[in-house]
Amino acid sequence: MTKPKDAKPDHQPNPPSQPRGRYRFQRGQPLDPSAGVHPEMGADHAAAPVGTGIPNSPQELMAMQANNPERPEKPARQQSAKVQEVLDLIEKLDTTAAEDQQIALTLVRQLEGFHDEVVVEMKSDDDAKHTQIISWAVDADRLYRSRMLLESVDLE
């Protein structure tokens, strides 16, 4: 009896006799699968905990935040006498929201102008570091965007 040409062969391939897993060969010789692997990728490191300060659930994160409510990005500075005087005056005055907006815009414009001047000075200074110029320019751009957002608020 003849079989058609497209029929499957009767024999099944033998399953591999070696267990599957990590293996490496070089020029036909077996190598240690962990050789040359970064230490964090090794088998002994895989069972280690990821981190002691990393929560495993949203509830654990909320509990951590409740225990440490303040996480200031920058340490709080002592206010100068000038700053305290201005803040006291703003608090005493009975200003409207539009007047508060004008005060805020004036302060942001002043900071933005200062940053722009520093960037211009640093560009002409041969000793200025490129990274410092970038930092000041990025901050100037942030102040510009802040001013644009503040100006877009319609209080009337």
C-alpha positions as CSV (number, residue, x, y, z in Angstrom):
1,M,0.0,0.0,0.0
2,T,1.4,3.4,-0.9
3,K,1.0,6.6,1.0
4,P,0.3,9.9,-0.5
5,K,3.2,12.3,-0.7
6,D,1.7,14.8,1.7
7,A,1.0,12.2,4.4
8,K,2.8,12.6,7.8
9,P,5.5,10.0,8.7
10,D,4.5,7.2,11.1
11,H,7.5,7.7,13.5
12,Q,7.4,10.3,16.3
13,P,10.6,12.1,17.2
14,N,12.0,10.9,20.5
15,P,11.6,13.4,23.3
16,P,14.9,15.0,24.4
17,S,16.7,12.9,27.0
18,Q,18.3,15.8,28.7
19,P,16.2,18.1,31.0
20,R,15.3,21.5,29.6
21,G,16.7,24.6,31.2
22,R,19.5,27.0,30.9
23,Y,22.5,25.6,29.0
24,R,25.4,27.1,27.1
25,F,27.9,25.6,24.7
26,Q,31.0,27.0,23.1
27,R,32.7,25.1,20.3
28,G,30.8,22.0,21.3
29,Q,31.9,22.1,24.9
30,P,29.3,22.7,27.7
31,L,29.8,25.8,29.8
32,D,28.6,27.0,33.1
33,P,25.3,28.8,32.4
34,S,26.1,31.4,35.1
35,A,29.5,32.3,33.8
36,G,29.7,35.9,32.6
37,V,26.2,36.6,33.8
38,H,25.6,39.8,35.7
39,P,25.5,39.1,39.5
40,E,21.9,40.3,39.8
41,M,20.8,37.8,37.1
42,G,22.4,34.8,38.9
43,A,20.2,32.0,40.5
44,D,21.4,32.9,44.0
45,H,20.2,36.5,43.6
46,A,16.8,35.5,42.1
47,A,15.5,34.3,45.4
48,A,16.6,37.4,47.3
49,P,14.0,40.0,48.2
50,V,13.7,42.8,45.7
51,G,14.0,45.6,48.3
52,T,13.3,46.3,51.9
53,G,11.6,49.6,51.3
54,I,9.4,48.6,48.5
55,P,5.8,47.9,49.3
56,N,4.0,44.8,47.9
57,S,0.5,46.2,47.8
58,P,-1.2,49.6,47.7
59,Q,-2.2,49.1,51.3
60,E,1.4,48.7,52.3
61,L,2.3,51.9,50.4
62,M,-0.5,53.8,52.1
63,A,0.7,52.6,55.5
64,M,4.3,53.6,54.7
65,Q,3.1,57.1,53.6
66,A,1.0,57.4,56.8
67,N,4.1,56.7,58.9
68,N,6.2,59.2,57.0
69,P,3.8,62.0,55.9
70,E,6.4,64.6,55.0
71,R,8.8,64.0,52.3
72,P,10.2,67.4,51.4
73,E,12.1,67.5,48.1
74,K,14.3,70.3,49.3
75,P,15.0,71.1,52.9
76,A,12.9,74.1,54.2
77,R,14.9,77.3,54.4
78,Q,14.6,79.9,57.1
79,Q,12.7,82.9,55.6
80,S,14.5,86.1,55.6
81,A,13.2,89.2,57.3
82,K,12.3,90.7,53.9
83,V,10.3,87.7,52.8
84,Q,8.5,87.5,56.1
85,E,7.6,91.2,55.9
86,V,6.2,90.8,52.4
87,L,4.2,87.7,53.4
88,D,2.8,89.5,56.5
89,L,1.8,92.5,54.3
90,I,0.0,90.2,51.8
91,E,-1.8,88.5,54.7
92,K,-2.9,91.8,56.2
93,L,-4.1,93.3,52.9
94,D,-7.6,92.5,51.7
95,T,-6.8,91.6,48.1
96,T,-9.0,90.1,45.5
97,A,-8.2,87.0,43.5
98,A,-7.3,89.1,40.5
99,E,-4.9,91.2,42.6
100,D,-3.3,88.0,44.0
101,Q,-2.8,86.8,40.4
102,Q,-1.1,90.1,39.5
103,I,1.3,89.7,42.5
104,A,2.0,86.1,41.6
105,L,2.6,87.0,37.9
106,T,5.0,89.9,38.9
107,L,7.0,87.5,41.1
108,V,7.2,84.8,38.4
109,R,8.2,87.4,35.7
110,Q,11.0,88.6,38.0
111,L,12.3,85.1,38.5
112,E,11.9,84.3,34.8
113,G,13.9,87.4,33.8
114,F,16.6,86.6,36.3
115,H,17.0,83.1,34.9
116,D,17.0,84.4,31.3
117,E,19.8,86.9,32.2
118,V,21.9,84.2,33.9
119,V,21.6,82.0,30.8
120,V,22.7,84.8,28.5
121,E,25.7,85.5,30.8
122,M,26.6,81.9,31.0
123,K,26.5,81.4,27.2
124,S,29.1,84.1,26.7
125,D,31.3,82.7,29.6
126,D,33.9,80.3,28.3
127,D,34.3,78.7,31.8
128,A,30.6,78.0,32.2
129,K,29.7,74.3,32.2
130,H,27.2,73.2,29.6
131,T,25.2,71.3,32.2
132,Q,24.8,74.4,34.3
133,I,23.5,76.4,31.3
134,I,21.0,73.6,30.5
135,S,19.8,73.6,34.1
136,W,19.2,77.3,34.2
137,A,17.6,77.3,30.7
138,V,15.3,74.4,31.8
139,D,14.3,76.3,34.9
140,A,13.7,79.5,32.8
141,D,11.4,77.5,30.6
142,R,9.5,76.1,33.6
143,L,9.0,79.6,34.9
144,Y,7.8,80.7,31.4
145,R,5.3,77.8,31.3
146,S,4.2,78.6,34.9
147,R,3.6,82.2,33.9
148,M,1.6,81.2,30.8
149,L,-0.6,78.9,33.0
150,L,-1.1,81.7,35.5
151,E,-2.0,84.2,32.8
152,S,-4.5,81.8,31.3
153,V,-6.5,81.7,34.5
154,D,-9.6,83.9,34.0
155,L,-10.7,85.4,37.3
156,E,-13.2,88.0,36.0
